[in-house]
Amino acid sequence: MQALEPGVYWATVLRQIVPVDMRKQLHQIPGQEILTSDGIAVKLSAALEYTISDPIQMMGGSNNFHGLVYSQAQAAIRVAVADLSLESLLASREAIAARLVALLSDQLLQLGAELNAARLPDIMLPSDIRRAFAQTMAAQKEGLAALERARAETASLRALANAARLMQDHPGLLQLRALQAMEAARGNTTLELKMIEPKEPAASSNPQP
């Protein structure tokens, strides 16, 4: 067995030619069920990008290259996530992908391929876990909305208290506000104003000598 240089060749009775694609290839690993460390069953799918680095090793190393890559990838995925909880699994996709590369690189190299990258495109959760996550997210959003409403109400009450304090200290502001209301109503409302004379300060009972 030998590798031929690029070119045109003719197969004969004594010579069989098997073309090998040396370009980057994508190998999909369908979703498989895996149990996390906290006992939750999830389905993970993976995608491997590799190139054939040694076609002779690829052809002579096994009689089913793609099947062997598939089985090795399945085993590596289980090892990569076996000690992770569901929360850690969802938060560390890139770390798991890097772990897959570390686990599979040497194995694929022995088969004549170089692993370029690995990805976890899908993490499928059980329906009850998805509902629990959705309820948790909805509760968090409702809590944030309630907090914002409480802050807005507090700010509004603070503004009203400040306005009431100003009008108490300065009665003329109330009359000015009434005039603004009349201007906004543009004659559609009758407003009766009562002008209050400011009280004069009481005379001291102990006049100064």
MODELLER restraints for C-alpha pairs under 7 A, 6 or more apart:
rsr = mdl.restraints
at = mdl.atoms
rsr.add(forms.Gaussian(group=physical.xy_distance, feature=features.Distance(at['CA:2:A'], at['CA:56:A']), mean=6.69, stdev=0.5))
rsr.add(forms.Gaussian(group=physical.xy_distance, feature=features.Distance(at['CA:3:A'], at['CA:56:A']), mean=6.58, stdev=0.5))
rsr.add(forms.Gaussian(group=physical.xy_distance, feature=features.Distance(at['CA:11:A'], at['CA:17:A']), mean=5.79, stdev=0.5))
rsr.add(forms.Gaussian(group=physical.xy_distance, feature=features.Distance(at['CA:20:A'], at['CA:55:A']), mean=6.77, stdev=0.5))
rsr.add(forms.Gaussian(group=physical.xy_distance, feature=features.Distance(at['CA:22:A'], at['CA:51:A']), mean=6.16, stdev=0.5))
rsr.add(forms.Gaussian(group=physical.xy_distance, feature=features.Distance(at['CA:22:A'], at['CA:52:A']), mean=5.38, stdev=0.5))
rsr.add(forms.Gaussian(group=physical.xy_distance, feature=features.Distance(at['CA:23:A'], at['CA:51:A']), mean=5.98, stdev=0.5))
rsr.add(forms.Gaussian(group=physical.xy_distance, feature=features.Distance(at['CA:24:A'], at['CA:49:A']), mean=6.69, stdev=0.5))
rsr.add(forms.Gaussian(group=physical.xy_distance, feature=features.Distance(at['CA:24:A'], at['CA:50:A']), mean=5.64, stdev=0.5))
rsr.add(forms.Gaussian(group=physical.xy_distance, feature=features.Distance(at['CA:24:A'], at['CA:51:A']), mean=4.64, stdev=0.5))
rsr.add(forms.Gaussian(group=physical.xy_distance, feature=features.Distance(at['CA:25:A'], at['CA:49:A']), mean=5.64, stdev=0.5))
rsr.add(forms.Gaussian(group=physical.xy_distance, feature=features.Distance(at['CA:25:A'], at['CA:50:A']), mean=5.44, stdev=0.5))
rsr.add(forms.Gaussian(group=physical.xy_distance, feature=features.Distance(at['CA:25:A'], at['CA:51:A']), mean=5.96, stdev=0.5))
rsr.add(forms.Gaussian(group=physical.xy_distance, feature=features.Distance(at['CA:26:A'], at['CA:47:A']), mean=6.76, stdev=0.5))
rsr.add(forms.Gaussian(group=physical.xy_distance, feature=features.Distance(at['CA:26:A'], at['CA:48:A']), mean=5.68, stdev=0.5))
rsr.add(forms.Gaussian(group=physical.xy_distance, feature=features.Distance(at['CA:26:A'], at['CA:49:A']), mean=4.71, stdev=0.5))
rsr.add(forms.Gaussian(group=physical.xy_distance, feature=features.Distance(at['CA:26:A'], at['CA:50:A']), mean=6.67, stdev=0.5))
rsr.add(forms.Gaussian(group=physical.xy_distance, feature=features.Distance(at['CA:27:A'], at['CA:47:A']), mean=5.69, stdev=0.5))
rsr.add(forms.Gaussian(group=physical.xy_distance, feature=features.Distance(at['CA:27:A'], at['CA:48:A']), mean=5.05, stdev=0.5))
rsr.add(forms.Gaussian(group=physical.xy_distance, feature=features.Distance(at['CA:27:A'], at['CA:49:A']), mean=6.44, stdev=0.5))
rsr.add(forms.Gaussian(group=physical.xy_distance, feature=features.Distance(at['CA:28:A'], at['CA:46:A']), mean=6.12, stdev=0.5))
rsr.add(forms.Gaussian(group=physical.xy_distance, feature=features.Distance(at['CA:28:A'], at['CA:47:A']), mean=4.62, stdev=0.5))
rsr.add(forms.Gaussian(group=physical.xy_distance, feature=features.Distance(at['CA:28:A'], at['CA:48:A']), mean=6.50, stdev=0.5))
rsr.add(forms.Gaussian(group=physical.xy_distance, feature=features.Distance(at['CA:29:A'], at['CA:45:A']), mean=5.55, stdev=0.5))
rsr.add(forms.Gaussian(group=physical.xy_distance, feature=features.Distance(at['CA:29:A'], at['CA:46:A']), mean=4.92, stdev=0.5))
rsr.add(forms.Gaussian(group=physical.xy_distance, feature=features.Distance(at['CA:29:A'], at['CA:47:A']), mean=5.93, stdev=0.5))
rsr.add(forms.Gaussian(group=physical.xy_distance, feature=features.Distance(at['CA:29:A'], at['CA:70:A']), mean=6.67, stdev=0.5))
rsr.add(forms.Gaussian(group=physical.xy_distance, feature=features.Distance(at['CA:30:A'], at['CA:45:A']), mean=4.95, stdev=0.5))
rsr.add(forms.Gaussian(group=physical.xy_distance, feature=features.Distance(at['CA:30:A'], at['CA:46:A']), mean=6.79, stdev=0.5))
rsr.add(forms.Gaussian(group=physical.xy_distance, feature=features.Distance(at['CA:31:A'], at['CA:43:A']), mean=5.26, stdev=0.5))
rsr.add(forms.Gaussian(group=physical.xy_distance, feature=features.Distance(at['CA:31:A'], at['CA:44:A']), mean=4.71, stdev=0.5))
rsr.add(forms.Gaussian(group=physical.xy_distance, feature=features.Distance(at['CA:31:A'], at['CA:45:A']), mean=4.03, stdev=0.5))
rsr.add(forms.Gaussian(group=physical.xy_distance, feature=features.Distance(at['CA:32:A'], at['CA:43:A']), mean=4.93, stdev=0.5))
rsr.add(forms.Gaussian(group=physical.xy_distance, feature=features.Distance(at['CA:32:A'], at['CA:44:A']), mean=5.47, stdev=0.5))
rsr.add(forms.Gaussian(group=physical.xy_distance, feature=features.Distance(at['CA:32:A'], at['CA:45:A']), mean=6.55, stdev=0.5))
rsr.add(forms.Gaussian(group=physical.xy_distance, feature=features.Distance(at['CA:33:A'], at['CA:41:A']), mean=6.27, stdev=0.5))
rsr.add(forms.Gaussian(group=physical.xy_distance, feature=features.Distance(at['CA:33:A'], at['CA:42:A']), mean=5.43, stdev=0.5))
rsr.add(forms.Gaussian(group=physical.xy_distance, feature=features.Distance(at['CA:33:A'], at['CA:43:A']), mean=4.26, stdev=0.5))
rsr.add(forms.Gaussian(group=physical.xy_distance, feature=features.Distance(at['CA:33:A'], at['CA:44:A']), mean=6.62, stdev=0.5))
rsr.add(forms.Gaussian(group=physical.xy_distance, feature=features.Distance(at['CA:34:A'], at['CA:41:A']), mean=5.54, stdev=0.5))
rsr.add(forms.Gaussian(group=physical.xy_distance, feature=features.Distance(at['CA:34:A'], at['CA:42:A']), mean=5.43, stdev=0.5))
rsr.add(forms.Gaussian(group=physical.xy_distance, feature=features.Distance(at['CA:34:A'], at['CA:43:A']), mean=6.02, stdev=0.5))
rsr.add(forms.Gaussian(group=physical.xy_distance, feature=features.Distance(at['CA:34:A'], at['CA:78:A']), mean=6.61, stdev=0.5))
rsr.add(forms.Gaussian(group=physical.xy_distance, feature=features.Distance(at['CA:35:A'], at['CA:41:A']), mean=4.44, stdev=0.5))
rsr.add(forms.Gaussian(group=physical.xy_distance, feature=features.Distance(at['CA:35:A'], at['CA:42:A']), mean=6.38, stdev=0.5))
rsr.add(forms.Gaussian(group=physical.xy_distance, feature=features.Distance(at['CA:36:A'], at['CA:81:A']), mean=6.85, stdev=0.5))
rsr.add(forms.Gaussian(group=physical.xy_distance, feature=features.Distance(at['CA:36:A'], at['CA:82:A']), mean=5.91, stdev=0.5))
rsr.add(forms.Gaussian(group=physical.xy_distance, feature=features.Distance(at['CA:36:A'], at['CA:83:A']), mean=6.90, stdev=0.5))
rsr.add(forms.Gaussian(group=physical.xy_distance, feature=features.Distance(at['CA:36:A'], at['CA:84:A']), mean=5.88, stdev=0.5))
rsr.add(forms.Gaussian(group=physical.xy_distance, feature=features.Distance(at['CA:36:A'], at['CA:85:A']), mean=5.37, stdev=0.5))
rsr.add(forms.Gaussian(group=physical.xy_distance, feature=features.Distance(at['CA:36:A'], at['CA:86:A']), mean=6.10, stdev=0.5))
rsr.add(forms.Gaussian(group=physical.xy_distance, feature=features.Distance(at['CA:37:A'], at['CA:82:A']), mean=6.20, stdev=0.5))
rsr.add(forms.Gaussian(group=physical.xy_distance, feature=features.Distance(at['CA:37:A'], at['CA:83:A']), mean=5.29, stdev=0.5))
rsr.add(forms.Gaussian(group=physical.xy_distance, feature=features.Distance(at['CA:37:A'], at['CA:84:A']), mean=5.38, stdev=0.5))
rsr.add(forms.Gaussian(group=physical.xy_distance, feature=features.Distance(at['CA:37:A'], at['CA:85:A']), mean=4.93, stdev=0.5))
rsr.add(forms.Gaussian(group=physical.xy_distance, feature=features.Distance(at['CA:38:A'], at['CA:85:A']), mean=5.33, stdev=0.5))
rsr.add(forms.Gaussian(group=physical.xy_distance, feature=features.Distance(at['CA:38:A'], at['CA:86:A']), mean=6.95, stdev=0.5))
rsr.add(forms.Gaussian(group=physical.xy_distance, feature=features.Distance(at['CA:40:A'], at['CA:86:A']), mean=6.97, stdev=0.5))
rsr.add(forms.Gaussian(group=physical.xy_distance, feature=features.Distance(at['CA:42:A'], at['CA:123:A']), mean=6.91, stdev=0.5))
rsr.add(forms.Gaussian(group=physical.xy_distance, feature=features.Distance(at['CA:42:A'], at['CA:124:A']), mean=5.76, stdev=0.5))
rsr.add(forms.Gaussian(group=physical.xy_distance, feature=features.Distance(at['CA:42:A'], at['CA:125:A']), mean=5.12, stdev=0.5))
rsr.add(forms.Gaussian(group=physical.xy_distance, feature=features.Distance(at['CA:42:A'], at['CA:126:A']), mean=6.65, stdev=0.5))
rsr.add(forms.Gaussian(group=physical.xy_distance, feature=features.Distance(at['CA:43:A'], at['CA:123:A']), mean=5.83, stdev=0.5))
rsr.add(forms.Gaussian(group=physical.xy_distance, feature=features.Distance(at['CA:43:A'], at['CA:124:A']), mean=4.92, stdev=0.5))
rsr.add(forms.Gaussian(group=physical.xy_distance, feature=features.Distance(at['CA:43:A'], at['CA:125:A']), mean=6.69, stdev=0.5))
rsr.add(forms.Gaussian(group=physical.xy_distance, feature=features.Distance(at['CA:44:A'], at['CA:122:A']), mean=5.94, stdev=0.5))
rsr.add(forms.Gaussian(group=physical.xy_distance, feature=features.Distance(at['CA:44:A'], at['CA:123:A']), mean=4.88, stdev=0.5))
rsr.add(forms.Gaussian(group=physical.xy_distance, feature=features.Distance(at['CA:44:A'], at['CA:124:A']), mean=6.43, stdev=0.5))
rsr.add(forms.Gaussian(group=physical.xy_distance, feature=features.Distance(at['CA:45:A'], at['CA:120:A']), mean=5.93, stdev=0.5))
rsr.add(forms.Gaussian(group=physical.xy_distance, feature=features.Distance(at['CA:45:A'], at['CA:121:A']), mean=6.35, stdev=0.5))
rsr.add(forms.Gaussian(group=physical.xy_distance, feature=features.Distance(at['CA:45:A'], at['CA:122:A']), mean=5.47, stdev=0.5))
rsr.add(forms.Gaussian(group=physical.xy_distance, feature=features.Distance(at['CA:45:A'], at['CA:123:A']), mean=6.84, stdev=0.5))
rsr.add(forms.Gaussian(group=physical.xy_distance, feature=features.Distance(at['CA:46:A'], at['CA:119:A']), mean=5.64, stdev=0.5))
rsr.add(forms.Gaussian(group=physical.xy_distance, feature=features.Distance(at['CA:46:A'], at['CA:120:A']), mean=4.62, stdev=0.5))
rsr.add(forms.Gaussian(group=physical.xy_distance, feature=features.Distance(at['CA:46:A'], at['CA:121:A']), mean=6.21, stdev=0.5))
rsr.add(forms.Gaussian(group=physical.xy_distance, feature=features.Distance(at['CA:47:A'], at['CA:118:A']), mean=5.70, stdev=0.5))
rsr.add(forms.Gaussian(group=physical.xy_distance, feature=features.Distance(at['CA:47:A'], at['CA:119:A']), mean=5.22, stdev=0.5))
rsr.add(forms.Gaussian(group=physical.xy_distance, feature=features.Distance(at['CA:47:A'], at['CA:120:A']), mean=6.49, stdev=0.5))
rsr.add(forms.Gaussian(group=physical.xy_distance, feature=features.Distance(at['CA:48:A'], at['CA:117:A']), mean=6.03, stdev=0.5))
rsr.add(forms.Gaussian(group=physical.xy_distance, feature=features.Distance(at['CA:48:A'], at['CA:118:A']), mean=4.64, stdev=0.5))
rsr.add(forms.Gaussian(group=physical.xy_distance, feature=features.Distance(at['CA:48:A'], at['CA:119:A']), mean=6.68, stdev=0.5))
rsr.add(forms.Gaussian(group=physical.xy_distance, feature=features.Distance(at['CA:49:A'], at['CA:115:A']), mean=6.13, stdev=0.5))
rsr.add(forms.Gaussian(group=physical.xy_distance, feature=features.Distance(at['CA:49:A'], at['CA:116:A']), mean=5.42, stdev=0.5))
rsr.add(forms.Gaussian(group=physical.xy_distance, feature=features.Distance(at['CA:49:A'], at['CA:117:A']), mean=5.18, stdev=0.5))
rsr.add(forms.Gaussian(group=physical.xy_distance, feature=features.Distance(at['CA:49:A'], at['CA:118:A']), mean=6.28, stdev=0.5))
rsr.add(forms.Gaussian(group=physical.xy_distance, feature=features.Distance(at['CA:50:A'], at['CA:113:A']), mean=6.47, stdev=0.5))
rsr.add(forms.Gaussian(group=physical.xy_distance, feature=features.Distance(at['CA:50:A'], at['CA:114:A']), mean=5.41, stdev=0.5))
rsr.add(forms.Gaussian(group=physical.xy_distance, feature=features.Distance(at['CA:50:A'], at['CA:115:A']), mean=4.31, stdev=0.5))
rsr.add(forms.Gaussian(group=physical.xy_distance, feature=features.Distance(at['CA:50:A'], at['CA:116:A']), mean=5.09, stdev=0.5))
rsr.add(forms.Gaussian(group=physical.xy_distance, feature=features.Distance(at['CA:51:A'], at['CA:113:A']), mean=5.58, stdev=0.5))
rsr.add(forms.Gaussian(group=physical.xy_distance, feature=features.Distance(at['CA:51:A'], at['CA:114:A']), mean=5.38, stdev=0.5))
rsr.add(forms.Gaussian(group=physical.xy_distance, feature=features.Distance(at['CA:51:A'], at['CA:115:A']), mean=6.74, stdev=0.5))
rsr.add(forms.Gaussian(group=physical.xy_distance, feature=features.Distance(at['CA:52:A'], at['CA:112:A']), mean=6.02, stdev=0.5))
rsr.add(forms.Gaussian(group=physical.xy_distance, feature=features.Distance(at['CA:52:A'], at['CA:113:A']), mean=4.27, stdev=0.5))
rsr.add(forms.Gaussian(group=physical.xy_distance, feature=features.Distance(at['CA:52:A'], at['CA:114:A']), mean=6.27, stdev=0.5))
rsr.add(forms.Gaussian(group=physical.xy_distance, feature=features.Distance(at['CA:53:A'], at['CA:112:A']), mean=5.53, stdev=0.5))
rsr.add(forms.Gaussian(group=physical.xy_distance, feature=features.Distance(at['CA:53:A'], at['CA:113:A']), mean=4.98, stdev=0.5))
rsr.add(forms.Gaussian(group=physical.xy_distance, feature=features.Distance(at['CA:53:A'], at['CA:114:A']), mean=5.98, stdev=0.5))
rsr.add(forms.Gaussian(group=physical.xy_distance, feature=features.Distance(at['CA:54:A'], at['CA:112:A']), mean=4.47, stdev=0.5))
rsr.add(forms.Gaussian(group=physical.xy_distance, feature=features.Distance(at['CA:54:A'], at['CA:113:A']), mean=6.50, stdev=0.5))
rsr.add(forms.Gaussian(group=physical.xy_distance, feature=features.Distance(at['CA:55:A'], at['CA:112:A']), mean=6.24, stdev=0.5))
rsr.add(forms.Gaussian(group=physical.xy_distance, feature=features.Distance(at['CA:57:A'], at['CA:111:A']), mean=5.98, stdev=0.5))
rsr.add(forms.Gaussian(group=physical.xy_distance, feature=features.Distance(at['CA:57:A'], at['CA:112:A']), mean=4.87, stdev=0.5))
rsr.add(forms.Gaussian(group=physical.xy_distance, feature=features.Distance(at['CA:58:A'], at['CA:65:A']), mean=6.80, stdev=0.5))
rsr.add(forms.Gaussian(group=physical.xy_distance, feature=features.Distance(at['CA:58:A'], at['CA:111:A']), mean=5.16, stdev=0.5))
rsr.add(forms.Gaussian(group=physical.xy_distance, feature=features.Distance(at['CA:58:A'], at['CA:112:A']), mean=4.63, stdev=0.5))
rsr.add(forms.Gaussian(group=physical.xy_distance, feature=features.Distance(at['CA:61:A'], at['CA:111:A']), mean=5.80, stdev=0.5))
rsr.add(forms.Gaussian(group=physical.xy_distance, feature=features.Distance(at['CA:76:A'], at['CA:100:A']), mean=6.28, stdev=0.5))
rsr.add(forms.Gaussian(group=physical.xy_distance, feature=features.Distance(at['CA:76:A'], at['CA:103:A']), mean=6.27, stdev=0.5))
rsr.add(forms.Gaussian(group=physical.xy_distance, feature=features.Distance(at['CA:76:A'], at['CA:104:A']), mean=6.92, stdev=0.5))
rsr.add(forms.Gaussian(group=physical.xy_distance, feature=features.Distance(at['CA:77:A'], at['CA:100:A']), mean=6.64, stdev=0.5))
rsr.add(forms.Gaussian(group=physical.xy_distance, feature=features.Distance(at['CA:80:A'], at['CA:96:A']), mean=6.23, stdev=0.5))
rsr.add(forms.Gaussian(group=physical.xy_distance, feature=features.Distance(at['CA:80:A'], at['CA:99:A']), mean=6.20, stdev=0.5))
rsr.add(forms.Gaussian(group=physical.xy_distance, feature=features.Distance(at['CA:80:A'], at['CA:100:A']), mean=6.44, stdev=0.5))
rsr.add(forms.Gaussian(group=physical.xy_distance, feature=features.Distance(at['CA:93:A'], at['CA:120:A']), mean=6.58, stdev=0.5))
rsr.add(forms.Gaussian(group=physical.xy_distance, feature=features.Distance(at['CA:97:A'], at['CA:118:A']), mean=5.34, stdev=0.5))
rsr.add(forms.Gaussian(group=physical.xy_distance, feature=features.Distance(at['CA:97:A'], at['CA:119:A']), mean=5.33, stdev=0.5))
rsr.add(forms.Gaussian(group=physical.xy_distance, feature=features.Distance(at['CA:97:A'], at['CA:120:A']), mean=6.52, stdev=0.5))
rsr.add(forms.Gaussian(group=physical.xy_distance, feature=features.Distance(at['CA:100:A'], at['CA:118:A']), mean=6.65, stdev=0.5))
rsr.add(forms.Gaussian(group=physical.xy_distance, feature=features.Distance(at['CA:101:A'], at['CA:115:A']), mean=7.00, stdev=0.5))
rsr.add(forms.Gaussian(group=physical.xy_distance, feature=features.Distance(at['CA:101:A'], at['CA:117:A']), mean=6.53, stdev=0.5))
rsr.add(forms.Gaussian(group=physical.xy_distance, feature=features.Distance(at['CA:101:A'], at['CA:118:A']), mean=6.12, stdev=0.5))
rsr.add(forms.Gaussian(group=physical.xy_distance, feature=features.Distance(at['CA:105:A'], at['CA:114:A']), mean=6.77, stdev=0.5))
rsr.add(forms.Gaussian(group=physical.xy_distance, feature=features.Distance(at['CA:105:A'], at['CA:115:A']), mean=5.52, stdev=0.5))
rsr.add(forms.Gaussian(group=physical.xy_distance, feature=features.Distance(at['CA:108:A'], at['CA:114:A']), mean=6.26, stdev=0.5))
rsr.add(forms.Gaussian(group=physical.xy_distance, feature=features.Distance(at['CA:108:A'], at['CA:115:A']), mean=6.70, stdev=0.5))
rsr.add(forms.Gaussian(group=physical.xy_distance, feature=features.Distance(at['CA:167:A'], at['CA:173:A']), mean=5.64, stdev=0.5))
rsr.add(forms.Gaussian(group=physical.xy_distance, feature=features.Distance(at['CA:167:A'], at['CA:174:A']), mean=5.82, stdev=0.5))
